Amino acid sequence: MTYRMPPEWAPQDWLWIGFPHDRTEWPHTIERAQEQIAAFASAVAESGQAVRLIVRDEANEARARQLASARVKLERRSYGDVWLRDTGPLIVADGTGERIARRFDFNGWGGKFIMAGDQSIGAELARDAGLPLETLDWVLEGGAIDGDGTGLVVTTEQCLLNANRNPQLSRRDIEARLARDLGFDRVLWLGDGLLNDHTDGHVDNLARFVGPNTLALPVANRADDPNAATYADARGRALAFGVELRDIPSPGLVGDEDAEPASYMNFAITSKLVVVPTYGSPMDAEGIAAVAACFPDRDTVGVPADAVLAGGGGFHCASQQMPSAA
Protein backbone atom coordinates (compact mmCIF):
# COMPACT_ATOMS: atom_id res chain seq x y z
CA MET A 1 0.00 0.00 0.00
CA THR A 2 1.31 3.46 -0.94
CA TYR A 3 1.14 6.12 1.76
CA ARG A 4 1.60 9.81 1.12
CA MET A 5 1.66 12.87 3.35
CA PRO A 6 -1.46 14.95 2.51
CA PRO A 7 -1.03 18.63 1.67
CA GLU A 8 -1.82 21.00 4.49
CA TRP A 9 -4.91 22.34 2.72
CA ALA A 10 -6.55 18.89 2.80
CA PRO A 11 -9.41 18.50 5.34
CA GLN A 12 -8.27 18.31 8.96
CA ASP A 13 -9.88 16.77 12.04
CA TRP A 14 -8.08 19.12 14.41
CA LEU A 15 -4.97 21.22 14.92
CA TRP A 16 -2.45 20.65 17.70
CA ILE A 17 -0.79 23.86 18.97
CA GLY A 18 1.97 24.21 21.57
CA PHE A 19 1.57 26.78 24.35
CA PRO A 20 4.72 28.62 25.58
CA HIS A 21 5.77 27.73 29.12
CA ASP A 22 9.57 28.07 29.36
CA ARG A 23 10.59 31.53 30.56
CA THR A 24 14.23 30.91 29.61
CA GLU A 25 13.16 30.72 25.98
CA TRP A 26 11.09 33.90 26.18
CA PRO A 27 12.86 35.77 29.04
CA HIS A 28 11.19 39.10 28.33
CA THR A 29 8.21 38.22 26.17
CA ILE A 30 6.63 35.01 27.47
CA GLU A 31 3.36 36.68 28.51
CA ARG A 32 2.95 38.24 25.06
CA ALA A 33 3.99 35.01 23.36
CA GLN A 34 1.29 33.18 25.31
CA GLU A 35 -1.26 35.82 24.32
CA GLN A 36 -0.33 35.52 20.65
CA ILE A 37 -0.43 31.72 20.60
CA ALA A 38 -3.81 31.84 22.38
CA ALA A 39 -5.07 34.31 19.77
CA PHE A 40 -3.92 31.94 17.02
CA ALA A 41 -5.67 28.98 18.67
CA SER A 42 -8.83 31.01 19.26
CA ALA A 43 -9.01 32.21 15.66
CA VAL A 44 -8.86 28.63 14.37
CA ALA A 45 -11.36 27.35 16.93
CA GLU A 46 -13.80 30.18 16.24
CA SER A 47 -13.64 29.32 12.52
CA GLY A 48 -15.23 25.98 13.36
CA GLN A 49 -12.22 23.67 13.43
CA ALA A 50 -11.25 21.71 16.53
CA VAL A 51 -8.08 22.87 18.28
CA ARG A 52 -6.06 20.97 20.87
CA LEU A 53 -3.84 23.43 22.72
CA ILE A 54 -1.03 21.53 24.45
CA VAL A 55 -0.15 22.90 27.90
CA ARG A 56 2.65 21.86 30.25
CA ASP A 57 1.26 21.97 33.79
CA GLU A 58 -1.54 23.26 36.01
CA ALA A 59 -0.36 26.87 36.01
CA ASN A 60 0.17 26.75 32.25
CA GLU A 61 -3.33 25.37 31.79
CA ALA A 62 -4.90 28.08 33.94
CA ARG A 63 -3.10 30.78 31.97
CA ALA A 64 -4.18 29.28 28.65
CA ARG A 65 -7.79 29.00 29.78
CA GLN A 66 -7.72 32.65 30.79
CA LEU A 67 -6.52 33.70 27.33
CA ALA A 68 -8.07 31.29 24.85
CA SER A 69 -11.56 30.89 23.47
CA ALA A 70 -13.82 28.45 25.31
CA ARG A 71 -13.90 26.47 22.06
CA VAL A 72 -10.20 25.61 22.42
CA LYS A 73 -9.60 22.22 24.05
CA LEU A 74 -6.67 22.11 26.48
CA GLU A 75 -4.55 18.98 26.87
CA ARG A 76 -1.84 18.75 29.51
CA ARG A 77 1.34 17.09 28.22
CA SER A 78 5.01 16.77 29.05
CA TYR A 79 6.91 18.60 26.31
CA GLY A 80 9.91 20.87 26.01
CA ASP A 81 9.55 23.31 23.16
CA VAL A 82 6.30 24.46 21.56
CA TRP A 83 7.36 23.70 17.99
CA LEU A 84 5.06 20.75 17.32
CA ARG A 85 5.65 21.04 13.58
CA ASP A 86 9.04 19.48 14.31
CA THR A 87 8.42 17.33 17.39
CA GLY A 88 4.88 16.17 16.61
CA PRO A 89 3.93 13.22 14.40
CA LEU A 90 3.91 13.41 10.60
CA ILE A 91 0.83 11.63 9.32
CA VAL A 92 0.53 9.78 6.02
CA ALA A 93 -2.58 8.33 4.38
CA ASP A 94 -3.26 5.77 1.68
CA GLY A 95 -6.32 7.39 0.10
CA THR A 96 -8.80 4.90 1.54
CA GLY A 97 -9.01 6.39 5.03
CA GLU A 98 -6.08 4.48 6.51
CA ARG A 99 -3.69 6.79 8.38
CA ILE A 100 -0.31 6.08 9.98
CA ALA A 101 1.77 8.39 12.17
CA ARG A 102 5.46 8.46 11.40
CA ARG A 103 7.92 9.73 13.98
CA PHE A 104 11.41 10.63 12.87
CA ASP A 105 14.46 11.01 15.05
CA PHE A 106 14.69 14.47 16.61
CA ASN A 107 18.04 15.85 17.80
CA GLY A 108 17.16 19.39 18.84
CA TRP A 109 17.77 21.04 15.46
CA GLY A 110 21.25 19.70 15.07
CA GLY A 111 22.02 19.48 18.79
CA LYS A 112 21.36 23.14 19.54
CA PHE A 113 18.31 22.88 21.81
CA ILE A 114 17.77 19.66 23.74
CA MET A 115 14.68 19.81 25.97
CA ALA A 116 13.02 17.02 27.94
CA GLY A 117 9.85 15.75 26.32
CA ASP A 118 10.63 16.77 22.76
CA GLN A 119 11.76 13.26 21.84
CA SER A 120 8.54 11.68 23.16
CA ILE A 121 5.69 14.14 22.50
CA GLY A 122 5.24 13.02 18.88
CA ALA A 123 4.62 9.41 19.82
CA GLU A 124 2.35 10.44 22.68
CA LEU A 125 0.14 12.58 20.45
CA ALA A 126 -0.05 9.87 17.80
CA ARG A 127 -1.02 7.13 20.24
CA ASP A 128 -3.66 9.27 21.93
CA ALA A 129 -5.10 10.02 18.49
CA GLY A 130 -5.48 6.27 17.97
CA LEU A 131 -2.98 6.08 15.14
CA PRO A 132 -0.54 3.26 14.50
CA LEU A 133 2.97 4.61 14.96
CA GLU A 134 6.12 3.87 12.99
CA THR A 135 9.50 5.15 14.17
CA LEU A 136 12.08 6.03 11.54
CA ASP A 137 15.86 5.91 11.92
CA TRP A 138 16.87 9.30 10.52
CA VAL A 139 16.53 12.93 11.58
CA LEU A 140 13.76 14.99 9.99
CA GLU A 141 11.67 17.91 11.25
CA GLY A 142 8.27 18.73 9.79
CA GLY A 143 9.21 22.36 9.17
CA ALA A 144 12.03 21.24 6.88
CA ILE A 145 9.65 20.00 4.19
CA ASP A 146 6.47 21.15 2.43
CA GLY A 147 4.48 19.03 -0.02
CA ASP A 148 1.92 19.78 -2.72
CA GLY A 149 -0.13 16.57 -2.44
CA THR A 150 1.04 15.12 -5.77
CA GLY A 151 4.35 13.68 -4.58
CA LEU A 152 6.36 16.91 -4.92
CA VAL A 153 8.19 18.26 -1.88
CA VAL A 154 10.30 21.39 -1.37
CA THR A 155 13.18 21.64 1.10
CA THR A 156 16.52 23.39 1.58
CA GLU A 157 20.04 22.09 1.21
CA GLN A 158 21.05 24.08 4.29
CA CYS A 159 18.84 21.91 6.47
CA LEU A 160 18.46 18.45 4.96
CA LEU A 161 22.06 18.22 3.81
CA ASN A 162 23.44 19.67 7.04
CA ALA A 163 26.10 17.51 8.70
CA ASN A 164 24.41 18.06 12.07
CA ARG A 165 21.36 16.01 10.98
CA ASN A 166 22.24 12.94 8.91
CA PRO A 167 25.95 12.99 8.03
CA GLN A 168 25.76 9.37 6.87
CA LEU A 169 23.15 10.12 4.20
CA SER A 170 23.80 11.56 0.74
CA ARG A 171 21.37 13.74 -1.20
CA ARG A 172 20.25 10.65 -3.11
CA ASP A 173 19.79 8.72 0.15
CA ILE A 174 17.59 11.48 1.57
CA GLU A 175 15.50 11.63 -1.61
CA ALA A 176 14.99 7.87 -1.41
CA ARG A 177 13.88 8.09 2.23
CA LEU A 178 11.48 10.95 1.53
CA ALA A 179 9.88 8.71 -1.09
CA ARG A 180 9.86 5.63 1.12
CA ASP A 181 8.59 7.24 4.31
CA LEU A 182 6.37 10.14 3.16
CA GLY A 183 5.51 9.36 -0.47
CA PHE A 184 7.48 12.25 -2.01
CA ASP A 185 8.83 11.10 -5.37
CA ARG A 186 10.14 14.50 -6.56
CA VAL A 187 12.26 16.96 -4.58
CA LEU A 188 12.71 20.67 -5.27
CA TRP A 189 15.97 21.60 -3.57
CA LEU A 190 16.29 25.24 -2.56
CA GLY A 191 19.55 26.58 -1.12
CA ASP A 192 19.70 28.48 2.17
CA GLY A 193 16.90 29.48 4.48
CA LEU A 194 16.44 32.80 6.26
CA LEU A 195 19.26 34.59 8.05
CA ASN A 196 19.55 33.75 11.77
CA ASP A 197 17.05 30.90 11.57
CA HIS A 198 18.26 28.48 14.26
CA THR A 199 16.57 25.57 12.46
CA ASP A 200 19.29 25.78 9.79
CA GLY A 201 16.96 27.03 7.11
CA HIS A 202 13.57 25.37 7.50
CA VAL A 203 11.65 25.73 4.28
CA ASP A 204 8.37 26.66 5.99
CA ASN A 205 9.88 30.09 6.62
CA LEU A 206 10.94 30.47 2.99
CA ALA A 207 8.67 28.68 0.52
CA ARG A 208 5.25 27.04 0.79
CA PHE A 209 3.09 25.13 -1.65
CA VAL A 210 -0.35 26.71 -1.99
CA GLY A 211 -1.63 24.26 -4.61
CA PRO A 212 -0.37 21.44 -6.83
CA ASN A 213 2.91 22.55 -8.43
CA THR A 214 2.25 26.09 -7.14
CA LEU A 215 4.84 27.58 -4.80
CA ALA A 216 4.59 30.83 -2.84
CA LEU A 217 7.87 32.72 -2.40
CA PRO A 218 8.79 36.03 -0.74
CA VAL A 219 9.73 39.12 -2.68
CA ALA A 220 12.06 41.71 -1.15
CA ASN A 221 10.56 45.20 -1.44
CA ARG A 222 12.99 47.18 0.70
CA ALA A 223 16.70 47.84 0.30
CA ASP A 224 17.43 46.73 3.87
CA ASP A 225 15.86 43.25 3.46
CA PRO A 226 18.47 40.85 4.92
CA ASN A 227 17.19 37.91 2.86
CA ALA A 228 16.96 39.46 -0.60
CA ALA A 229 19.73 37.25 -2.04
CA THR A 230 18.17 34.12 -0.51
CA TYR A 231 14.80 34.93 -2.06
CA ALA A 232 16.38 35.54 -5.47
CA ASP A 233 18.28 32.25 -5.33
CA ALA A 234 15.15 30.34 -4.34
CA ARG A 235 13.20 31.96 -7.18
CA GLY A 236 15.80 30.95 -9.74
CA ARG A 237 15.85 27.34 -8.56
CA ALA A 238 12.04 27.11 -8.47
CA LEU A 239 11.65 28.54 -11.98
CA ALA A 240 14.28 26.16 -13.33
CA PHE A 241 12.42 23.25 -11.72
CA GLY A 242 9.21 24.29 -13.47
CA VAL A 243 6.82 25.16 -10.64
CA GLU A 244 4.31 28.01 -10.86
CA LEU A 245 5.16 30.89 -8.51
CA ARG A 246 3.04 33.16 -6.34
CA ASP A 247 4.64 36.32 -4.94
CA ILE A 248 4.34 37.12 -1.23
CA PRO A 249 5.89 40.37 0.09
CA SER A 250 8.68 40.02 2.61
CA PRO A 251 8.22 41.88 5.92
CA GLY A 252 11.73 43.25 5.42
CA LEU A 253 14.10 43.89 8.29
CA VAL A 254 12.56 42.93 11.64
CA GLY A 255 14.69 43.41 14.75
CA ASP A 256 17.00 46.12 15.97
CA GLU A 257 20.40 44.50 16.40
CA ASP A 258 20.20 41.10 14.70
CA ALA A 259 17.71 40.46 11.92
CA GLU A 260 14.93 38.17 13.09
CA PRO A 261 13.86 35.38 10.69
CA ALA A 262 10.46 37.00 10.20
CA SER A 263 8.34 35.68 7.35
CA TYR A 264 4.71 35.70 6.27
CA MET A 265 5.45 32.25 4.82
CA ASN A 266 5.05 30.77 8.30
CA PHE A 267 1.28 30.86 7.86
CA ALA A 268 -0.86 27.99 9.14
CA ILE A 269 -3.44 26.46 6.79
CA THR A 270 -6.50 24.99 8.49
CA SER A 271 -9.73 23.60 7.07
CA LYS A 272 -11.55 26.94 7.07
CA LEU A 273 -8.93 29.54 7.87
CA VAL A 274 -5.38 30.61 7.03
CA VAL A 275 -3.55 32.43 9.84
CA VAL A 276 -0.69 34.72 8.82
CA PRO A 277 1.89 35.93 11.38
CA THR A 278 2.42 39.69 11.47
CA TYR A 279 5.30 41.70 12.94
CA GLY A 280 4.33 45.37 12.98
CA SER A 281 5.99 45.78 9.58
CA PRO A 282 4.70 48.28 7.00
CA MET A 283 4.25 45.24 4.74
CA ASP A 284 1.87 43.37 7.07
CA ALA A 285 -1.35 44.27 5.24
CA GLU A 286 0.12 43.44 1.84
CA GLY A 287 1.49 40.17 3.17
CA ILE A 288 -1.91 39.09 4.48
CA ALA A 289 -3.62 40.07 1.22
CA ALA A 290 -1.10 38.15 -0.89
CA VAL A 291 -1.54 34.99 1.16
CA ALA A 292 -5.33 35.40 1.06
CA ALA A 293 -5.22 35.53 -2.75
CA CYS A 294 -3.66 32.04 -2.71
CA PHE A 295 -6.60 30.60 -0.75
CA PRO A 296 -9.88 31.95 -2.18
CA ASP A 297 -11.77 29.00 -0.71
CA ARG A 298 -11.19 30.02 2.92
CA ASP A 299 -10.79 33.07 5.12
CA THR A 300 -7.38 34.56 5.90
CA VAL A 301 -6.49 36.60 8.99
CA GLY A 302 -3.34 38.20 10.33
CA VAL A 303 -2.39 37.69 13.98
CA PRO A 304 0.58 39.39 15.70
CA ALA A 305 3.50 36.98 16.16
CA ASP A 306 6.50 39.15 17.03
CA ALA A 307 6.70 37.78 20.59
CA VAL A 308 6.34 34.19 19.33
CA LEU A 309 9.18 34.87 16.89
CA ALA A 310 11.39 35.95 19.80
CA GLY A 311 11.34 32.29 20.89
CA GLY A 312 12.48 31.08 17.48
CA GLY A 313 9.44 30.36 15.35
CA GLY A 314 5.95 31.20 14.16
CA PHE A 315 2.41 29.84 13.98
CA HIS A 316 3.21 27.11 11.47
CA CYS A 317 6.16 26.01 13.60
CA ALA A 318 3.98 25.80 16.72
CA SER A 319 1.24 23.67 15.15
CA GLN A 320 0.66 20.29 13.54
CA GLN A 321 -2.52 19.19 11.79
CA MET A 322 -4.40 15.91 12.06
CA PRO A 323 -5.50 15.10 8.49
CA SER A 324 -9.02 13.76 8.13
CA ALA A 325 -9.47 10.11 7.19
CA ALA A 326 -11.54 11.21 4.18
C-alpha positions as CSV (number, residue, x, y, z in Angstrom):
1,M,0.0,0.0,0.0
2,T,1.3,3.5,-0.9
3,Y,1.1,6.1,1.8
4,R,1.6,9.8,1.1
5,M,1.7,12.9,3.4
6,P,-1.5,14.9,2.5
7,P,-1.0,18.6,1.7
8,E,-1.8,21.0,4.5
9,W,-4.9,22.3,2.7
10,A,-6.6,18.9,2.8
11,P,-9.4,18.5,5.3
12,Q,-8.3,18.3,9.0
13,D,-9.9,16.8,12.0
14,W,-8.1,19.1,14.4
15,L,-5.0,21.2,14.9
16,W,-2.4,20.7,17.7
17,I,-0.8,23.9,19.0
18,G,2.0,24.2,21.6
19,F,1.6,26.8,24.4
20,P,4.7,28.6,25.6
21,H,5.8,27.7,29.1
22,D,9.6,28.1,29.4
23,R,10.6,31.5,30.6
24,T,14.2,30.9,29.6
25,E,13.2,30.7,26.0
26,W,11.1,33.9,26.2
27,P,12.9,35.8,29.0
28,H,11.2,39.1,28.3
29,T,8.2,38.2,26.2
30,I,6.6,35.0,27.5
31,E,3.4,36.7,28.5
32,R,3.0,38.2,25.1
33,A,4.0,35.0,23.4
34,Q,1.3,33.2,25.3
35,E,-1.3,35.8,24.3
36,Q,-0.3,35.5,20.7
37,I,-0.4,31.7,20.6
38,A,-3.8,31.8,22.4
39,A,-5.1,34.3,19.8
40,F,-3.9,31.9,17.0
41,A,-5.7,29.0,18.7
42,S,-8.8,31.0,19.3
43,A,-9.0,32.2,15.7
44,V,-8.9,28.6,14.4
45,A,-11.4,27.3,16.9
46,E,-13.8,30.2,16.2
47,S,-13.6,29.3,12.5
48,G,-15.2,26.0,13.4
49,Q,-12.2,23.7,13.4
50,A,-11.2,21.7,16.5
51,V,-8.1,22.9,18.3
52,R,-6.1,21.0,20.9
53,L,-3.8,23.4,22.7
54,I,-1.0,21.5,24.4
55,V,-0.1,22.9,27.9
56,R,2.6,21.9,30.2
57,D,1.3,22.0,33.8
58,E,-1.5,23.3,36.0
59,A,-0.4,26.9,36.0
60,N,0.2,26.8,32.2
61,E,-3.3,25.4,31.8
62,A,-4.9,28.1,33.9
63,R,-3.1,30.8,32.0
64,A,-4.2,29.3,28.6
65,R,-7.8,29.0,29.8
66,Q,-7.7,32.7,30.8
67,L,-6.5,33.7,27.3
68,A,-8.1,31.3,24.8
69,S,-11.6,30.9,23.5
70,A,-13.8,28.5,25.3
71,R,-13.9,26.5,22.1
72,V,-10.2,25.6,22.4
73,K,-9.6,22.2,24.0
74,L,-6.7,22.1,26.5
75,E,-4.6,19.0,26.9
76,R,-1.8,18.7,29.5
77,R,1.3,17.1,28.2
78,S,5.0,16.8,29.0
79,Y,6.9,18.6,26.3
80,G,9.9,20.9,26.0
81,D,9.6,23.3,23.2
82,V,6.3,24.5,21.6
83,W,7.4,23.7,18.0
84,L,5.1,20.8,17.3
85,R,5.7,21.0,13.6
86,D,9.0,19.5,14.3
87,T,8.4,17.3,17.4
88,G,4.9,16.2,16.6
89,P,3.9,13.2,14.4
90,L,3.9,13.4,10.6
91,I,0.8,11.6,9.3
92,V,0.5,9.8,6.0
93,A,-2.6,8.3,4.4
94,D,-3.3,5.8,1.7
95,G,-6.3,7.4,0.1
96,T,-8.8,4.9,1.5
97,G,-9.0,6.4,5.0
98,E,-6.1,4.5,6.5
99,R,-3.7,6.8,8.4
100,I,-0.3,6.1,10.0
101,A,1.8,8.4,12.2
102,R,5.5,8.5,11.4
103,R,7.9,9.7,14.0
104,F,11.4,10.6,12.9
105,D,14.5,11.0,15.0
106,F,14.7,14.5,16.6
107,N,18.0,15.8,17.8
108,G,17.2,19.4,18.8
109,W,17.8,21.0,15.5
110,G,21.2,19.7,15.1
111,G,22.0,19.5,18.8
112,K,21.4,23.1,19.5
113,F,18.3,22.9,21.8
114,I,17.8,19.7,23.7
115,M,14.7,19.8,26.0
116,A,13.0,17.0,27.9
117,G,9.8,15.8,26.3
118,D,10.6,16.8,22.8
119,Q,11.8,13.3,21.8
120,S,8.5,11.7,23.2
121,I,5.7,14.1,22.5
122,G,5.2,13.0,18.9
123,A,4.6,9.4,19.8
124,E,2.4,10.4,22.7
125,L,0.1,12.6,20.5
126,A,-0.1,9.9,17.8
127,R,-1.0,7.1,20.2
128,D,-3.7,9.3,21.9
129,A,-5.1,10.0,18.5
130,G,-5.5,6.3,18.0
131,L,-3.0,6.1,15.1
132,P,-0.5,3.3,14.5
133,L,3.0,4.6,15.0
134,E,6.1,3.9,13.0
135,T,9.5,5.2,14.2
136,L,12.1,6.0,11.5
137,D,15.9,5.9,11.9
138,W,16.9,9.3,10.5
139,V,16.5,12.9,11.6
140,L,13.8,15.0,10.0
141,E,11.7,17.9,11.2
142,G,8.3,18.7,9.8
143,G,9.2,22.4,9.2
144,A,12.0,21.2,6.9
145,I,9.6,20.0,4.2
146,D,6.5,21.2,2.4
147,G,4.5,19.0,0.0
148,D,1.9,19.8,-2.7
149,G,-0.1,16.6,-2.4
150,T,1.0,15.1,-5.8
151,G,4.4,13.7,-4.6
152,L,6.4,16.9,-4.9
153,V,8.2,18.3,-1.9
154,V,10.3,21.4,-1.4
155,T,13.2,21.6,1.1
156,T,16.5,23.4,1.6
157,E,20.0,22.1,1.2
158,Q,21.0,24.1,4.3
159,C,18.8,21.9,6.5
160,L,18.5,18.4,5.0
161,L,22.1,18.2,3.8
162,N,23.4,19.7,7.0
163,A,26.1,17.5,8.7
164,N,24.4,18.1,12.1
165,R,21.4,16.0,11.0
166,N,22.2,12.9,8.9
167,P,25.9,13.0,8.0
168,Q,25.8,9.4,6.9
169,L,23.2,10.1,4.2
170,S,23.8,11.6,0.7
171,R,21.4,13.7,-1.2
172,R,20.3,10.6,-3.1
173,D,19.8,8.7,0.2
174,I,17.6,11.5,1.6
175,E,15.5,11.6,-1.6
176,A,15.0,7.9,-1.4
177,R,13.9,8.1,2.2
178,L,11.5,11.0,1.5
179,A,9.9,8.7,-1.1
180,R,9.9,5.6,1.1
181,D,8.6,7.2,4.3
182,L,6.4,10.1,3.2
183,G,5.5,9.4,-0.5
184,F,7.5,12.2,-2.0
185,D,8.8,11.1,-5.4
186,R,10.1,14.5,-6.6
187,V,12.3,17.0,-4.6
188,L,12.7,20.7,-5.3
189,W,16.0,21.6,-3.6
190,L,16.3,25.2,-2.6
191,G,19.5,26.6,-1.1
192,D,19.7,28.5,2.2
193,G,16.9,29.5,4.5
194,L,16.4,32.8,6.3
195,L,19.3,34.6,8.0
196,N,19.6,33.8,11.8
197,D,17.0,30.9,11.6
198,H,18.3,28.5,14.3
199,T,16.6,25.6,12.5
200,D,19.3,25.8,9.8
201,G,17.0,27.0,7.1
202,H,13.6,25.4,7.5
203,V,11.7,25.7,4.3
204,D,8.4,26.7,6.0
205,N,9.9,30.1,6.6
206,L,10.9,30.5,3.0
207,A,8.7,28.7,0.5
208,R,5.2,27.0,0.8
209,F,3.1,25.1,-1.6
210,V,-0.4,26.7,-2.0
211,G,-1.6,24.3,-4.6
212,P,-0.4,21.4,-6.8
213,N,2.9,22.6,-8.4
214,T,2.3,26.1,-7.1
215,L,4.8,27.6,-4.8
216,A,4.6,30.8,-2.8
217,L,7.9,32.7,-2.4
218,P,8.8,36.0,-0.7
219,V,9.7,39.1,-2.7
220,A,12.1,41.7,-1.1
221,N,10.6,45.2,-1.4
222,R,13.0,47.2,0.7
223,A,16.7,47.8,0.3
224,D,17.4,46.7,3.9
225,D,15.9,43.2,3.5
226,P,18.5,40.8,4.9
227,N,17.2,37.9,2.9
228,A,17.0,39.5,-0.6
229,A,19.7,37.3,-2.0
230,T,18.2,34.1,-0.5
231,Y,14.8,34.9,-2.1
232,A,16.4,35.5,-5.5
233,D,18.3,32.2,-5.3
234,A,15.2,30.3,-4.3
235,R,13.2,32.0,-7.2
236,G,15.8,30.9,-9.7
237,R,15.8,27.3,-8.6
238,A,12.0,27.1,-8.5
239,L,11.6,28.5,-12.0
240,A,14.3,26.2,-13.3
241,F,12.4,23.3,-11.7
242,G,9.2,24.3,-13.5
243,V,6.8,25.2,-10.6
244,E,4.3,28.0,-10.9
245,L,5.2,30.9,-8.5
246,R,3.0,33.2,-6.3
247,D,4.6,36.3,-4.9
248,I,4.3,37.1,-1.2
249,P,5.9,40.4,0.1
250,S,8.7,40.0,2.6
251,P,8.2,41.9,5.9
252,G,11.7,43.3,5.4
253,L,14.1,43.9,8.3
254,V,12.6,42.9,11.6
255,G,14.7,43.4,14.8
256,D,17.0,46.1,16.0
257,E,20.4,44.5,16.4
258,D,20.2,41.1,14.7
259,A,17.7,40.5,11.9
260,E,14.9,38.2,13.1
261,P,13.9,35.4,10.7
262,A,10.5,37.0,10.2
263,S,8.3,35.7,7.4
264,Y,4.7,35.7,6.3
265,M,5.4,32.2,4.8
266,N,5.1,30.8,8.3
267,F,1.3,30.9,7.9
268,A,-0.9,28.0,9.1
269,I,-3.4,26.5,6.8
270,T,-6.5,25.0,8.5
271,S,-9.7,23.6,7.1
272,K,-11.6,26.9,7.1
273,L,-8.9,29.5,7.9
274,V,-5.4,30.6,7.0
275,V,-3.6,32.4,9.8
276,V,-0.7,34.7,8.8
277,P,1.9,35.9,11.4
278,T,2.4,39.7,11.5
279,Y,5.3,41.7,12.9
280,G,4.3,45.4,13.0
281,S,6.0,45.8,9.6
282,P,4.7,48.3,7.0
283,M,4.3,45.2,4.7
284,D,1.9,43.4,7.1
285,A,-1.4,44.3,5.2
286,E,0.1,43.4,1.8
287,G,1.5,40.2,3.2
288,I,-1.9,39.1,4.5
289,A,-3.6,40.1,1.2
290,A,-1.1,38.1,-0.9
291,V,-1.5,35.0,1.2
292,A,-5.3,35.4,1.1
293,A,-5.2,35.5,-2.7
294,C,-3.7,32.0,-2.7
295,F,-6.6,30.6,-0.8
296,P,-9.9,32.0,-2.2
297,D,-11.8,29.0,-0.7
298,R,-11.2,30.0,2.9
299,D,-10.8,33.1,5.1
300,T,-7.4,34.6,5.9
301,V,-6.5,36.6,9.0
302,G,-3.3,38.2,10.3
303,V,-2.4,37.7,14.0
304,P,0.6,39.4,15.7
305,A,3.5,37.0,16.2
306,D,6.5,39.2,17.0
307,A,6.7,37.8,20.6
308,V,6.3,34.2,19.3
309,L,9.2,34.9,16.9
310,A,11.4,35.9,19.8
311,G,11.3,32.3,20.9
312,G,12.5,31.1,17.5
313,G,9.4,30.4,15.3
314,G,5.9,31.2,14.2
315,F,2.4,29.8,14.0
316,H,3.2,27.1,11.5
317,C,6.2,26.0,13.6
318,A,4.0,25.8,16.7
319,S,1.2,23.7,15.1
320,Q,0.7,20.3,13.5
321,Q,-2.5,19.2,11.8
322,M,-4.4,15.9,12.1
323,P,-5.5,15.1,8.5
324,S,-9.0,13.8,8.1
325,A,-9.5,10.1,7.2
326,A,-11.5,11.2,4.2
